[in-house]
């Protein structure tokens, strides 16, 4: 089972924590998440920059309405 690298983009710290916790408690067969491979962005521009720098990100979970650049 391969560890999946994820980027979560949301301007709410509470939502970032909730999604991170849900991923770490994941029970979906064939998917595994590690805290060190979950990246957090607090606005659209930050997420866009992280995606450009890290080509290993395989999943993006994004809010629709965020500052600077919407999802």
C-alpha positions as CSV (number, residue, x, y, z in Angstrom):
1,X,0.0,0.0,0.0
2,X,1.5,3.3,-1.1
3,X,1.4,6.5,0.9
4,X,-0.5,9.2,-0.9
5,X,0.8,12.8,-0.9
6,X,-2.0,15.3,-0.4
7,X,-2.5,19.1,-0.5
8,X,-5.4,20.5,1.4
9,X,-6.3,24.1,0.5
10,X,-8.7,25.9,2.8
11,X,-8.7,29.3,4.5
12,X,-10.3,27.8,7.7
13,X,-7.8,26.3,10.2
14,X,-10.6,24.2,11.7
15,X,-11.4,22.6,8.3
16,X,-7.7,22.0,7.7
17,X,-7.6,20.1,11.0
18,X,-10.8,18.1,10.4
19,X,-9.7,17.0,6.9
20,X,-6.2,16.1,8.1
21,X,-7.7,14.0,10.9
22,X,-10.1,12.3,8.6
23,X,-7.3,11.3,6.2
24,X,-5.1,10.0,9.0
25,X,-8.0,7.8,10.3
26,X,-8.7,6.6,6.7
27,X,-10.1,3.1,6.4
28,X,-10.3,3.0,2.6
29,X,-8.6,-0.1,1.1
30,X,-5.4,0.6,-0.8
31,X,-5.0,4.2,0.5
32,X,-2.7,5.3,3.3
33,X,-1.9,8.8,4.5
34,X,0.9,10.0,6.7
35,X,1.0,13.4,8.5
36,X,4.4,14.2,6.9
37,X,2.9,13.9,3.4
38,X,-0.2,16.1,4.0
39,X,0.5,19.6,3.0
40,X,-1.7,22.6,4.0
41,X,-2.3,25.8,2.1
42,X,-4.4,28.7,3.6
43,X,-5.3,30.4,0.3
44,X,-5.4,29.7,-3.4
45,X,-2.0,31.3,-4.3
46,X,-0.2,29.3,-1.6
47,X,-1.8,26.1,-2.9
48,X,-0.9,27.0,-6.5
49,X,2.8,27.6,-5.5
50,X,2.9,24.3,-3.5
51,X,1.6,22.3,-6.5
52,X,4.3,23.8,-8.7
53,X,7.1,23.0,-6.2
54,X,6.0,19.5,-5.3
55,X,5.2,17.2,-8.2
56,X,4.5,14.2,-5.8
57,X,1.2,15.6,-4.7
58,X,-1.4,13.1,-6.0
59,X,-4.5,14.5,-4.4
60,X,-5.8,18.1,-4.0
61,X,-8.7,18.8,-1.6
62,X,-9.8,22.4,-2.1
63,X,-12.2,24.9,-0.8
64,X,-14.1,26.8,-3.5
65,X,-14.0,30.4,-2.0
66,X,-10.6,31.4,-0.7
67,X,-8.5,34.6,-0.6
68,X,-6.2,35.6,-3.5
69,X,-7.2,32.7,-5.8
70,X,-10.4,30.7,-5.6
71,X,-10.5,26.9,-5.9
